[in-house]
């Protein structure tokens, strides 16, 4: 046997003999192919478990997972873009979309009183007043000018009115007194003037007599001078009385000056009293028009909020305010029939006709509840007047969101389809 054969036999035997454990880790001596196969088996096992779990989930949750989101939940005629879950069999095809674009216009909107909702604020000048009495509750029907609430500042304004009315009474008495005094004084002066005129006439006659005596040499110069002084004094008294009488004559306005002053004071007092009466309205909240109380925002003792004490509107005639997308607005015309539905209203829809079409394009405010809904669409407001029966039903649901279908005449253009 050769040496090469001997070495070969030795190697074969050493390969078959077990290795002695000398405390070292021999895992690294495992073949690489074994480690790769182990990792692949683990990955395949995980995938198999996931697939089985998915199949089981589809079996139990299949009805819930069959709904898909459609980008246009309403018909394209409304231009709506509210993703709402629909069953697969309700997802419209491209042909169906083209058909709906020439049909009725569907839009979202809300119910409201015909003239809108009025927010009744505190009167001007109310300041930091608080509510003393609230005289109405939700659902009450009120008339224009009716007192809805009273503020705690009312006693102050009532005291001011009492003072103003007292002053007014005084001014009226002063005017009456002035007129009486003027009349009496004028009569007295006229009597004095008549006496002074008589005195002047007598003094003139005496002066003439003395002068005649002087010419005959019977009277002295001193007597003549005394007669002249008496005549001058009589004339002076007459002039003084006439000047005093002029003071009581009508002035430029046709009224004696003292009476005119008293009349002006009376007018000022009347204005002050009228202002005090109007100030009472600062402590009262009045109904701006006929209507129904929809909401009361504050109670007795509270300070009303800045946006108003209460809200009211004329619910006798209800309407719907629809938001029609701008690309579909040309298809809407006044007089078209409209039906409105909502889950709250039941199966029977509300009915009405298009009453007004707005001219201002604005931002959409009524959207679907889905968080992915488009909230920046451009819309045109369309007001729908409800018929009597529908108006009575709608009066209970102010601001209720509804879906409206506007009946469009045949042959109307399908604007906005390509857009």
Buried (B, 14 or more C-beta within 10 A) or exposed (E): EEEEEEEEEEEEEEEEEEEEEEEEEEEEEEEEEEEEEEEEEEEEEEEEEEEEEEEEEEEEEEEEEEEEEBEBBBBBBBBBBBBBEBEEEEEBEEEEEEBBBBBBBBBBBBBBBBEEBBBBBBBEEBEEBBBBBBEBEEEBBBEEEBBBBBBBBBEBBBEBBEEBBEBBEEBBEBBEEBBEEBEEBBEEBBEBBEBBBEBBEEBBEBBEEBBEBBEEEEBEEEBBEBBBEBBEEBBEBBEBBBEBBEBBEEEEEEBBBBBBBBBEBBEEBBEBBEEBBEBBBBBBBBBBBBBBBBEBBBEEEEBBEEEBBBBBBBBBBBBBBBBBBBBBBEBBEEEBBBBBBBEEBEEEBBBBBBBEBBEEEEEBEBBBEEEEBBBEBBBBBBBBBBEEEBBEBBBEBBEBBBBBBBEBEEEBEBBBBEE
